[in-house]
Amino acid sequence: MPTPFIMPKFDMDQETASVVEWLKKDGDHIELDESILTVETDKVAIEVPAPATGTLARVSVGPGDIVPVTTVIAYILAEGESEDDLPPESIMMIKEGAPAEEELAQVVEEEILTKVQPGGEEPVTASPVAARMAQSLGINLAEVPAKGESVSKEDIEAYIEATPSLTGRVKVAATPAARRVAGDFGVDLAVVQGSGPHRRLHADNVKAFAESTAPEDNRVERAAELVPLVGIRRTMAERMKTSFQEVPHIALTVRVVMTQFEEVRASMNDLANQRDEKRISITALLIRIVAWSLTRHPYINASLIDETIYLWNDFNIGVATTIQDGLIVPVIRNADQKTVSQINEELKGLAQRARNSSLTLDEVKGGTFTISNLGMYGINQFRAVINPPESAVLAVGNVVRRPVVINEQDEIAVRPMMAMTLSADHRVIDGVTAAKFLADLVGAIEAPNLFLH
């Protein structure tokens, strides 16, 4: 029997995965554990290995499709098997997103006949698939002509084609992503030509149709590239929307004198040059200081889950990182136990793998606090949205030389200054707790020699 290829589940709380690219296509020979598909979860892109050796067949999803985990998305034919050995396919046989176990059970049921009794009439013998199709469409099985001794799915399909009033009820074979794009662009799926197996519609089909049928004057006067909201970008949008709508954000801003911070970092970089090591970034040194501050304020390093506040024992700091398709947050684990050099080395490696879409799931999960640094883009000050289920995020601006009062005699001098804004979940963190955390953080940044001592 052909081996079902299911969309795997990579994380406990994962419900769907987005198809990025098939590395193999229908008819290609594949080997056990060979990477044949790239998908994106809500956290990272992952290559999926083949569960068996054989020929890839009946690929039913395409790039951009968001697929529930454990859904059968293709089959693998063993040596000597052909497409004739694949389970029967029907427009109503397999519910979109049905778990693999449910689909396989339906395949087995296909050969078992069932007796149903519509409307008090004599029982009609039908296959389970035919019975489900009839029930879904409100068809009286007694009215369906059967070619054999029982009503089959082919009999139902023939009856639908011969009954105009039923034609419109038949669901067009389309992926979830295609339906979403159709809704965004106001496209009737019934008029779109699908490119998938058995003319199944993919998101790209709908997008191409929407572009080709846009009013001519609209294309000329308001030319635009249509980009479906899928993959990591869609996940990021949904998470940030949920966070901003459900989490009561408070924001506190402080300004920090960066003179000693810059001096310490310069000394570290002199030592790094002597050792032929990578230069220490502002973010790396800041991560170490933030980790120290978090150990003194457990409610900043916390999560609210099911009406319970978890004060995490680990101090895992995520760093918001821009990639081509959106934003990802790789995590420095146990940052309170690492040196600045270790953090710097790890941070650069994570950033490189993020750009190459090669981060592992372990490298983006388990964060307890996030830093978002936009200083390198010239941003002076901003508010960041909390990354659930964390309770706080620190937004870091650029370092700017400004005139400041330096003593009680009101003398003014130019100093390097940086603004930081802490966004906090007010259900977990009150204003005083947030202010005390920021006070310790500012003190450590302005006097890092004492902190490092």
N, C-alpha and C positions, 0 to 999 in steps of 0.2 A: 504494500500500500504506500502511495506517495507520502513523504514526510511533510507535515504542515510547517511552514515557516511563520512563526508568530512575532508580533511586535513585543520585544522583551520589556520587563520592568526593571529599571536600574536602581530605583530608590523606593523606600517604604511608602512615601506620600505621593509618588508619581502616578498620575492618572492617564496622561497622554504623552505622545512623542511626535515631533514634527519631522517628516521625511525631508532630508536635504538633497541626497543624491544616491541613486543606485550605482554601485561600482560594477555590477554585472547586469545583464539584461536577459529577457526571456530567451531560452534556448541555449544560454551559455553553460558550459561545464564548470562546476564549482567543487572545491575540496573542503572537507571538514575543517572548521575553524578559520577558513579563509574569509577575510573581510569582504562583504558583498553589499553593504548598505551603510550610509551615514545618516544618523538621525540627530535631532536636537531635543533635549529635555528642557525643562524650565531653567536649567543651570549650565548645561555644557553640551558640546557636540561629541558624539560617540560613534565609533565604527562598530557595526554589528557583525559577528562572525556567523558562518554557515553552520547549522546544526547537523548537517550530514553531507556526504559526497554524492554528487549526481548532477542532474540537469535542472536549472532553474525554470519554473513554469508558472503560468497564470499569475503574474505580478499584478496586483489589484490596486496599488496605490502609487502615487507619483510625487515629485518634488513639490513641496508646499502643503501637502496633505497633513492634517493633524489627526492622528490615529490613536484610539484608545489602546492601552496596553493589553496584551494577551489576545489581540485580534489576529486572525490568520490573514497575512498579506501576500503570501505566495506559497508555492509547493516545490518540493525537490523530488524529482523522479530518479529512482534508483536504476541501475543498469538493467535493461530489458523492459522497463516500464515506459509507457507512452501517455499522451494526453487522454487517451481513452480510459486510462486507469484513474484519472482524476475524478473526484466526487462531482455529481451533477450540479450544475449552476442554474439558479433561477432568479428572476428579478425580485422575488419576494422570499426566496429560501433563506437567505442569511441576512439577518438584521445588521445594519451598519453598526460597527463597534461591538458586536456580540463577542463574548469571551471565547477563546479557542475551544474550551471544553464543551461549550454550548453548541458551537458549530459542528464539532466532531460528532456529538450526539445526534445532531440533525442528519448528518451524512449516514449514520447507521440506521436511523429511523426511515430513511428514504425507501428502504427495501421492505418495510413492514407496513401491512395494510391496516387501516383503521375503519371501523364502522361508525358513522355519524348519523344522527336522526334529525334532519332539519324540519322545524315547524310541525312536529307531531306526525310526520309522514313515515313511510317505510324506511328503514335504515339504508344508507347509501355507502358502499364500500369505496374508500379513497385512501390515497397515501397521506401521511401526516403533513407533508409539504402542501399538497393540494388542499387539505382541510384548513391549514393556516391561511393560505392565500384566499380561500373562499370566505373565511371568517373576517379577514381584514378588509375585504372589498364588499362585504355584505351580499355575497352570491349564494343563492340556494343551490346546493350541490345536486339536488334532484333535477334541476333544469339543465345541467351541464352534460352534453353528449359525451359518452366515454367510448374511446376506440377499443379498449380492452374490457376486461371484467371489472375493473375499478377505475375511478376517476384519478387521473395523474396530473402532475403540474402542467404537462404539455396540453392536456385537455382544457385546463383552466385558462392557459394563455391563448389557446385558439378561441375559446368562448369570449374572452375579453376583446380580442381583435374583431370578432363578429358582432359585438355589442357596443355601438357608439357611445352610449351613456356611461359605459364603464371605462372607456379609454382614458379619459381625463383623470381617473383615480389612480392609475398605475404610476407608481413612483419612478421617476427617471433615475437610472443608475448613475450616481454621482458621489464623489468623495465629500466628506464634511467640509473640507477647505473650499471645494467648488461651490457648495451651497452658500457658504458664507460670502464668498466673493460675488456670487450672483445677487445676494441680498444687498451688498454694498453698492453694486452698479445697476441694480434694477433689471437684471437679465432673466428672461424666462428660460429655464434649463431645457425645456422641451424643444427649443429651436436651435440648440447648440449641438454641434457635432463633436462627439467624444473621441479621444485618441487612445484610451486605455483598452484593456482586454474587453471584448464584447461591447465596444463603444462606450465604455464607462467614462464619465466626464471627470477631468482633473481641473484644478484651479487655473492652470495655464490656458486651457481651452476656453474657459469663461472670460478670462482677462483678454485673450486675443479677440474673442467675439465682441466684447464691449468696446475695444479700440476700433475694430473694423466697422462697427455700426454707429459710432458716435457721429452726431450731426457735423457736416462738413464745416460749417461756419464756426462751430465750437472747437473743432480741431485746429482751425487756422488762427482764430482769435485767442484761444486759451489752450495752447498746446501744453501737454503735460505727460509725464511718464506715469503710468498706473502701477503702483507698488502695493500689492496685497499685504495686509498686516499679518504676517505669519512668522513662525519660528521664534527666535530669541527676542526679536523686537516686539512681537505680540505678547509674549510672556511678560516681558518687562512692563509693557503698557498695562496689562491686567493687574500685575502685582502692585504697581505704583498707584493705580486707580483705587484698588481695594485698600491700600495703606492710607491714602489721603482721605478716603471716605469713612473708614471705620476706626482709624486711630486718631485720637485727639492730640494733635501736634502742639507743643509749645516750643519756642525758639529763644535762645539766649545768645548774645554776641559779646565777645571780648576782643580787645586788641592787645597784642603782645609785642614787647620790645625784643627784637631778634638778635641783638648785638652779640651776646655771649653764645647763643645758639650757633651763629655763623662762625664764631671763632673756634668753637669746639669742633664743628663740622670740618673747618679748614684744617685743623690739626689732624683729624682722622683721615682726611684725604691725603695729607702729606705722608702719613704712615702707610696708607694704602698704595701710594705711588712707589714707596720704597720697597714694599713687598710684592709689587706687580699685581695688586688686587684691583677690583673694580672700585670706582669712586663712590663714596657714600652719598646717597640721595637725601634730600630734605625729608621725603616721605619715610624712608627707612629709619632715620633718627627719631622722627615724630612718632612712628609706630611703637618704638621701644618706650618712649616717655608716656604715651597714652596707655600702654599696657601697665606700666607702674601705677599710673593714676587710677586705672580701673580696679586694681587690687585693693585700693583704699575706699572704693565706693561700689559695693556689690550690686546695688539697684540699677546702676548704669549698665552693668554687664548681665542683663536679665532678660527674660521673655515671659509674656503673659500667654499661657496656653490653657484653654478650658477652665477659666476662672481660677487658675493657680499661677502664682508667680514663681518662676524658676530662677534662682540665683546661681548662675553657672560657676562651677569650680575651674573650668578652663577659660583662658583668655585668648580667644581666637579672633584675630582682627582681620576683617575683610577690607580690601582696597578696591574701590570702584574703578574699573578699567574699561576704556572705550575700545570697542572692536568694530569691524566694518558693519555688522548688522545690528549694532545696539550697544548694550552695556552688560558687562559681566563682573562678578565680584569674587576673584580668587582670595583664598584665606591663608593668612600666616597663623599657624597653630602654635599655641603655647608661647605667644610672643613675650610674655613676662619672664620666660626662662632662657631666652636667646640673647646673644650679643648683637650689637648693632651691625657688625660685619656679617653675621649669619643671616639676620633679617634682610640685609641689603642683597646678599647673594641669592637668597630664596625669592625675594621680590622681583628681581630682574629675570629670573628663570620663569616665574609665573607669568610675568608680562609678555615674555617672548612666546610662551606656549599659548597664551590667550590670543595673540595676534595670528598664530598659526592654527588656531582652532584645535589644539591638541591637549587641552587641559583634561585631567581625569575628574571623575565625579567627586572623589575624595578631596580634590584641591579646591572645590567650590562649595562644599557643604559644611555645616557645623559652625558657621560664624556666629559670634556673640556681640560684635560691635563693628561698625563700618566707618572708614574714613573716605571722604570724597574730596580730592585735591584738584581744584581747577586753577591753581595759581600759575601753572605753566602756560595757561591760555590767556593770561592777563586779567583774570577776574579778581576784583578786589574783595567782594563779599557776596555770599549767596546762602540760601537755605536749601538743604537737601531733604528728600523724602525718606522716611524710615524704611529700612529693608526688613519686612516681616520674616520671622517672628521676633526680630531684635527689638529693643526698646529705645535705641538712640543711634544717631549718626552725626559725625562731626564733619562740617563743611569748612574746608581750608582755602583761603584766598592767597593772592600773591604777596610777596614781600616788597614793600614800597618805602622809600626813604621819605620821611615826613618830619616837619618841625614839631617837637614835643617839649613840654615843660619838664625839666629834669631835677628840680629841687624846690625847696620851700621858698627860695628867693625868686621864684618865677623865672629862672633863667631858661632860655630856650636853646635847644640844640637839635640837630638833624639826626634821626635814628631810623634804622630799618624796622618797619612795623608790619605786622601781619594780623588780619582779622580772622577769627574762627567763630562759627555759629554752631551751637549744639541744638539739634532737633530731638525732642524727647517725647515719649509716650506718656501723657499726663495721667493715665490710669495707673502707671507703675512709678513714675518719677515726678515728684513735686518740684516746684521752682527752687526751693532751698537746696534740695539734694543736687539738682543740676548745677546750681551756682557754686556749691562747695566743690564739686568735681572740677568745674572750670577753674576755680581759684587754685587748686592744687596743680592742675595742668599748666596754667600760666606760670606759677612759681617754678615748676620744673623746667619749663622751656626757657625762662629768663635767667635761670641759674643752673644749667645742665651739669656744671662741674660738681655742685653739691649733690645733685640727683645721682650722678654716676658714682660718686664716692659712697 
